[in-house]
Amino acid sequence: MPLASHIPACTLALVALAAGPACAGDWVSYRDAYRAMVVFEKYGGPKNFLQSQLQVAPQDRGASVEGLQLTLAGKTNQVNLPLDPLGRTPFPLLKGAYDENVALLLSRKIGSFAIRPRVSIALQPDGVYEDGELRAACEQALGFARYGDGSLRTRQCAGVRFVFAKRTLDAGVRVHRADGSDAALSVASGTPFPGDADDSFPTVLYRFAGSERVQLVTAYPPLAIVPLFE
């Protein structure tokens, strides 16, 4: 192991939308991360509207992940994993890194943080989202969440939350209806995912209602679309 053995590694939660325990060090075990992230890969249910990423989530308000990256520090090679503004990165499932149990190093100290698998809805390059596809994506996410947590059996899909970058000039979402009407949804500051400490991201909540054909259009690409279970 590249770091001294007395530094504790974080342990990961195995449920995709659950919060992982906090860590005060600056590295985590690749095997722990692999075991958490491979659950989504092995899940046999529908997931074509979803994406799974690893999130580094600071536990202290004011701590920033801007410019932060994870590095797979192996004996023979290393892989740099830049984090997005929400602290997420696609996680490579590498047999060699698992066998070696390489350290996942943070590029700088950010205080206490949690490591979590995060499942969100895949983004559309044109910024246009059909209500029906968002409902299907939310149902897929709920199916996967129930796969790891039986307590979610009574939850239902209530909607989705669009999360935008803090410097977005127009973090708006407009709703176009089949009758030609058009309306903007309200923007509020909030947390991207349950358990995140930073609640200052522009967010837009869209709740499912009725069965009419509805199309949502974003002026700027969101960072994430998060399913809402209630």
Contacts in CASP RR format, 6 or more apart in sequence:
PFRMAT RR
TARGET T0000
AUTHOR 0000-0000-0000
METHOD contacts of the structure
MODEL  1
MPLASHIPACTLALVALAAGPACAGDWVSYRDAYRAMVVFEKYGGPKNFL
QSQLQVAPQDRGASVEGLQLTLAGKTNQVNLPLDPLGRTPFPLLKGAYDE
NVALLLSRKIGSFAIRPRVSIALQPDGVYEDGELRAACEQALGFARYGDG
SLRTRQCAGVRFVFAKRTLDAGVRVHRADGSDAALSVASGTPFPGDADDS
FPTVLYRFAGSERVQLVTAYPPLAIVPLFE
1 101 0 8 1.000
1 103 0 8 1.000
2 73 0 8 1.000
2 74 0 8 1.000
2 102 0 8 1.000
2 103 0 8 1.000
2 105 0 8 1.000
3 27 0 8 1.000
3 103 0 8 1.000
3 105 0 8 1.000
7 25 0 8 1.000
7 27 0 8 1.000
8 23 0 8 1.000
8 24 0 8 1.000
8 25 0 8 1.000
9 23 0 8 1.000
9 27 0 8 1.000
9 28 0 8 1.000
9 29 0 8 1.000
9 32 0 8 1.000
9 103 0 8 1.000
10 20 0 8 1.000
10 21 0 8 1.000
10 22 0 8 1.000
10 23 0 8 1.000
10 25 0 8 1.000
10 28 0 8 1.000
10 29 0 8 1.000
10 32 0 8 1.000
10 113 0 8 1.000
10 114 0 8 1.000
10 115 0 8 1.000
11 20 0 8 1.000
11 21 0 8 1.000
11 32 0 8 1.000
12 20 0 8 1.000
12 28 0 8 1.000
12 32 0 8 1.000
12 33 0 8 1.000
12 35 0 8 1.000
12 36 0 8 1.000
12 115 0 8 1.000
12 116 0 8 1.000
12 117 0 8 1.000
13 19 0 8 1.000
13 20 0 8 1.000
13 21 0 8 1.000
13 36 0 8 1.000
13 116 0 8 1.000
13 117 0 8 1.000
14 35 0 8 1.000
14 36 0 8 1.000
14 39 0 8 1.000
14 148 0 8 1.000
15 39 0 8 1.000
15 117 0 8 1.000
15 145 0 8 1.000
15 148 0 8 1.000
15 149 0 8 1.000
16 39 0 8 1.000
16 40 0 8 1.000
16 52 0 8 1.000
16 117 0 8 1.000
16 118 0 8 1.000
16 119 0 8 1.000
16 144 0 8 1.000
16 145 0 8 1.000
16 148 0 8 1.000
17 118 0 8 1.000
17 119 0 8 1.000
17 141 0 8 1.000
17 145 0 8 1.000
17 149 0 8 1.000
17 193 0 8 1.000
17 194 0 8 1.000
18 116 0 8 1.000
18 149 0 8 1.000
19 114 0 8 1.000
19 116 0 8 1.000
19 194 0 8 1.000
19 195 0 8 1.000
20 114 0 8 1.000
20 115 0 8 1.000
20 116 0 8 1.000
21 114 0 8 1.000
22 59 0 8 1.000
22 112 0 8 1.000
22 113 0 8 1.000
22 114 0 8 1.000
23 112 0 8 1.000
23 113 0 8 1.000
23 114 0 8 1.000
23 115 0 8 1.000
24 111 0 8 1.000
24 112 0 8 1.000
25 109 0 8 1.000
25 111 0 8 1.000
26 105 0 8 1.000
26 106 0 8 1.000
26 108 0 8 1.000
26 109 0 8 1.000
27 103 0 8 1.000
27 104 0 8 1.000
27 105 0 8 1.000
27 106 0 8 1.000
28 103 0 8 1.000
28 104 0 8 1.000
28 115 0 8 1.000
29 101 0 8 1.000
29 103 0 8 1.000
29 104 0 8 1.000
30 72 0 8 1.000
30 97 0 8 1.000
30 98 0 8 1.000
30 100 0 8 1.000
30 101 0 8 1.000
30 102 0 8 1.000
30 103 0 8 1.000
30 104 0 8 1.000
31 98 0 8 1.000
31 101 0 8 1.000
32 115 0 8 1.000
33 54 0 8 1.000
33 91 0 8 1.000
33 104 0 8 1.000
33 115 0 8 1.000
34 91 0 8 1.000
34 93 0 8 1.000
34 97 0 8 1.000
34 98 0 8 1.000
36 54 0 8 1.000
36 115 0 8 1.000
36 117 0 8 1.000
37 52 0 8 1.000
37 54 0 8 1.000
37 91 0 8 1.000
37 93 0 8 1.000
37 117 0 8 1.000
38 93 0 8 1.000
39 117 0 8 1.000
39 147 0 8 1.000
39 148 0 8 1.000
40 47 0 8 1.000
40 50 0 8 1.000
40 52 0 8 1.000
40 117 0 8 1.000
40 119 0 8 1.000
40 144 0 8 1.000
41 52 0 8 1.000
41 93 0 8 1.000
43 144 0 8 1.000
43 147 0 8 1.000
45 140 0 8 1.000
45 143 0 8 1.000
45 144 0 8 1.000
45 147 0 8 1.000
46 140 0 8 1.000
47 140 0 8 1.000
47 144 0 8 1.000
48 140 0 8 1.000
49 121 0 8 1.000
49 122 0 8 1.000
49 133 0 8 1.000
49 136 0 8 1.000
49 137 0 8 1.000
49 140 0 8 1.000
50 119 0 8 1.000
50 120 0 8 1.000
50 121 0 8 1.000
50 122 0 8 1.000
50 137 0 8 1.000
50 140 0 8 1.000
50 141 0 8 1.000
50 144 0 8 1.000
51 119 0 8 1.000
51 120 0 8 1.000
51 121 0 8 1.000
51 122 0 8 1.000
52 91 0 8 1.000
52 117 0 8 1.000
52 118 0 8 1.000
52 119 0 8 1.000
53 88 0 8 1.000
53 89 0 8 1.000
53 90 0 8 1.000
53 91 0 8 1.000
53 117 0 8 1.000
53 118 0 8 1.000
53 120 0 8 1.000
54 70 0 8 1.000
54 81 0 8 1.000
54 88 0 8 1.000
54 89 0 8 1.000
54 90 0 8 1.000
54 91 0 8 1.000
54 115 0 8 1.000
54 116 0 8 1.000
54 117 0 8 1.000
54 118 0 8 1.000
55 86 0 8 1.000
55 87 0 8 1.000
55 88 0 8 1.000
55 114 0 8 1.000
55 115 0 8 1.000
55 116 0 8 1.000
55 117 0 8 1.000
55 118 0 8 1.000
55 193 0 8 1.000
56 65 0 8 1.000
56 68 0 8 1.000
56 70 0 8 1.000
56 83 0 8 1.000
56 87 0 8 1.000
56 88 0 8 1.000
56 89 0 8 1.000
56 106 0 8 1.000
56 110 0 8 1.000
56 113 0 8 1.000
56 114 0 8 1.000
56 115 0 8 1.000
57 87 0 8 1.000
57 113 0 8 1.000
57 114 0 8 1.000
57 115 0 8 1.000
57 116 0 8 1.000
57 193 0 8 1.000
57 195 0 8 1.000
57 196 0 8 1.000
57 197 0 8 1.000
58 64 0 8 1.000
58 65 0 8 1.000
58 110 0 8 1.000
58 111 0 8 1.000
58 112 0 8 1.000
58 113 0 8 1.000
58 197 0 8 1.000
58 198 0 8 1.000
59 111 0 8 1.000
59 112 0 8 1.000
59 113 0 8 1.000
59 114 0 8 1.000
59 197 0 8 1.000
60 110 0 8 1.000
60 111 0 8 1.000
60 112 0 8 1.000
60 197 0 8 1.000
61 197 0 8 1.000
61 198 0 8 1.000
62 197 0 8 1.000
62 198 0 8 1.000
63 110 0 8 1.000
63 111 0 8 1.000
63 113 0 8 1.000
63 197 0 8 1.000
64 110 0 8 1.000
65 83 0 8 1.000
65 85 0 8 1.000
65 86 0 8 1.000
65 87 0 8 1.000
65 110 0 8 1.000
66 85 0 8 1.000
67 82 0 8 1.000
67 83 0 8 1.000
67 107 0 8 1.000
68 83 0 8 1.000
68 87 0 8 1.000
68 106 0 8 1.000
68 107 0 8 1.000
68 108 0 8 1.000
68 110 0 8 1.000
69 80 0 8 1.000
69 81 0 8 1.000
69 82 0 8 1.000
69 83 0 8 1.000
69 89 0 8 1.000
69 106 0 8 1.000
69 107 0 8 1.000
70 80 0 8 1.000
70 81 0 8 1.000
70 83 0 8 1.000
70 89 0 8 1.000
70 104 0 8 1.000
70 105 0 8 1.000
70 106 0 8 1.000
70 107 0 8 1.000
71 78 0 8 1.000
71 79 0 8 1.000
71 80 0 8 1.000
71 81 0 8 1.000
71 104 0 8 1.000
71 105 0 8 1.000
71 107 0 8 1.000
72 78 0 8 1.000
72 79 0 8 1.000
72 80 0 8 1.000
72 81 0 8 1.000
72 92 0 8 1.000
72 94 0 8 1.000
72 97 0 8 1.000
72 102 0 8 1.000
72 103 0 8 1.000
72 104 0 8 1.000
73 102 0 8 1.000
73 103 0 8 1.000
73 104 0 8 1.000
73 105 0 8 1.000
74 97 0 8 1.000
74 100 0 8 1.000
74 102 0 8 1.000
74 103 0 8 1.000
75 100 0 8 1.000
75 102 0 8 1.000
79 92 0 8 1.000
79 94 0 8 1.000
79 97 0 8 1.000
81 89 0 8 1.000
81 90 0 8 1.000
81 91 0 8 1.000
81 92 0 8 1.000
82 89 0 8 1.000
83 89 0 8 1.000
84 223 0 8 1.000
85 165 0 8 1.000
85 166 0 8 1.000
85 223 0 8 1.000
86 118 0 8 1.000
86 163 0 8 1.000
86 192 0 8 1.000
86 193 0 8 1.000
86 196 0 8 1.000
86 201 0 8 1.000
86 223 0 8 1.000
86 224 0 8 1.000
88 118 0 8 1.000
88 224 0 8 1.000
106 113 0 8 1.000
114 195 0 8 1.000
116 193 0 8 1.000
118 193 0 8 1.000
119 141 0 8 1.000
119 144 0 8 1.000
119 145 0 8 1.000
119 227 0 8 1.000
120 141 0 8 1.000
120 224 0 8 1.000
120 225 0 8 1.000
120 226 0 8 1.000
120 227 0 8 1.000
121 134 0 8 1.000
121 137 0 8 1.000
121 138 0 8 1.000
121 141 0 8 1.000
121 160 0 8 1.000
121 224 0 8 1.000
121 225 0 8 1.000
121 226 0 8 1.000
121 227 0 8 1.000
122 137 0 8 1.000
123 221 0 8 1.000
123 222 0 8 1.000
123 224 0 8 1.000
123 225 0 8 1.000
127 217 0 8 1.000
127 218 0 8 1.000
127 221 0 8 1.000
128 215 0 8 1.000
128 216 0 8 1.000
128 217 0 8 1.000
128 218 0 8 1.000
129 215 0 8 1.000
129 216 0 8 1.000
129 217 0 8 1.000
129 218 0 8 1.000
129 225 0 8 1.000
130 213 0 8 1.000
130 214 0 8 1.000
130 215 0 8 1.000
130 216 0 8 1.000
131 208 0 8 1.000
131 213 0 8 1.000
131 214 0 8 1.000
131 215 0 8 1.000
131 216 0 8 1.000
134 159 0 8 1.000
134 160 0 8 1.000
134 206 0 8 1.000
134 208 0 8 1.000
134 216 0 8 1.000
134 225 0 8 1.000
135 157 0 8 1.000
135 159 0 8 1.000
135 208 0 8 1.000
137 160 0 8 1.000
137 225 0 8 1.000
137 227 0 8 1.000
138 157 0 8 1.000
138 159 0 8 1.000
138 160 0 8 1.000
138 208 0 8 1.000
138 227 0 8 1.000
138 228 0 8 1.000
139 157 0 8 1.000
141 157 0 8 1.000
141 227 0 8 1.000
142 152 0 8 1.000
142 155 0 8 1.000
142 156 0 8 1.000
142 157 0 8 1.000
142 227 0 8 1.000
142 229 0 8 1.000
145 152 0 8 1.000
145 155 0 8 1.000
145 229 0 8 1.000
146 152 0 8 1.000
146 153 0 8 1.000
146 155 0 8 1.000
152 229 0 8 1.000
155 229 0 8 1.000
155 230 0 8 1.000
156 229 0 8 1.000
156 230 0 8 1.000
157 208 0 8 1.000
157 227 0 8 1.000
157 228 0 8 1.000
157 229 0 8 1.000
158 207 0 8 1.000
158 208 0 8 1.000
158 228 0 8 1.000
158 229 0 8 1.000
158 230 0 8 1.000
159 205 0 8 1.000
159 206 0 8 1.000
159 207 0 8 1.000
159 208 0 8 1.000
159 227 0 8 1.000
159 228 0 8 1.000
160 205 0 8 1.000
160 206 0 8 1.000
160 225 0 8 1.000
160 226 0 8 1.000
160 227 0 8 1.000
160 228 0 8 1.000
161 203 0 8 1.000
161 204 0 8 1.000
161 205 0 8 1.000
161 206 0 8 1.000
161 225 0 8 1.000
161 226 0 8 1.000
161 228 0 8 1.000
162 171 0 8 1.000
162 172 0 8 1.000
162 173 0 8 1.000
162 203 0 8 1.000
162 204 0 8 1.000
162 205 0 8 1.000
162 206 0 8 1.000
162 218 0 8 1.000
162 222 0 8 1.000
162 224 0 8 1.000
162 225 0 8 1.000
163 192 0 8 1.000
163 201 0 8 1.000
163 202 0 8 1.000
163 203 0 8 1.000
163 222 0 8 1.000
163 223 0 8 1.000
163 224 0 8 1.000
163 225 0 8 1.000
163 226 0 8 1.000
164 171 0 8 1.000
164 172 0 8 1.000
164 201 0 8 1.000
164 202 0 8 1.000
164 203 0 8 1.000
164 204 0 8 1.000
164 220 0 8 1.000
164 222 0 8 1.000
164 223 0 8 1.000
165 171 0 8 1.000
165 201 0 8 1.000
165 202 0 8 1.000
165 220 0 8 1.000
165 223 0 8 1.000
166 200 0 8 1.000
166 201 0 8 1.000
166 202 0 8 1.000
168 202 0 8 1.000
168 220 0 8 1.000
169 220 0 8 1.000
170 219 0 8 1.000
170 220 0 8 1.000
171 187 0 8 1.000
171 202 0 8 1.000
171 204 0 8 1.000
171 220 0 8 1.000
172 184 0 8 1.000
172 185 0 8 1.000
172 187 0 8 1.000
172 204 0 8 1.000
172 218 0 8 1.000
172 219 0 8 1.000
172 220 0 8 1.000
173 184 0 8 1.000
173 185 0 8 1.000
173 204 0 8 1.000
173 206 0 8 1.000
173 216 0 8 1.000
173 217 0 8 1.000
173 218 0 8 1.000
174 182 0 8 1.000
174 183 0 8 1.000
174 184 0 8 1.000
174 185 0 8 1.000
174 216 0 8 1.000
174 217 0 8 1.000
174 218 0 8 1.000
174 219 0 8 1.000
175 182 0 8 1.000
175 183 0 8 1.000
175 184 0 8 1.000
175 185 0 8 1.000
175 206 0 8 1.000
175 214 0 8 1.000
175 215 0 8 1.000
175 216 0 8 1.000
176 182 0 8 1.000
176 214 0 8 1.000
176 215 0 8 1.000
176 216 0 8 1.000
176 217 0 8 1.000
177 212 0 8 1.000
177 213 0 8 1.000
177 214 0 8 1.000
177 215 0 8 1.000
178 212 0 8 1.000
178 213 0 8 1.000
178 214 0 8 1.000
185 204 0 8 1.000
185 205 0 8 1.000
185 206 0 8 1.000
186 204 0 8 1.000
186 205 0 8 1.000
187 202 0 8 1.000
187 203 0 8 1.000
187 204 0 8 1.000
188 202 0 8 1.000
188 203 0 8 1.000
188 204 0 8 1.000
188 205 0 8 1.000
189 199 0 8 1.000
189 200 0 8 1.000
189 201 0 8 1.000
189 202 0 8 1.000
189 203 0 8 1.000
190 199 0 8 1.000
190 200 0 8 1.000
190 201 0 8 1.000
190 203 0 8 1.000
191 197 0 8 1.000
191 198 0 8 1.000
191 199 0 8 1.000
191 201 0 8 1.000
191 203 0 8 1.000
192 198 0 8 1.000
192 201 0 8 1.000
192 203 0 8 1.000
192 223 0 8 1.000
192 224 0 8 1.000
192 226 0 8 1.000
193 224 0 8 1.000
193 226 0 8 1.000
201 223 0 8 1.000
205 228 0 8 1.000
206 216 0 8 1.000
207 228 0 8 1.000
END
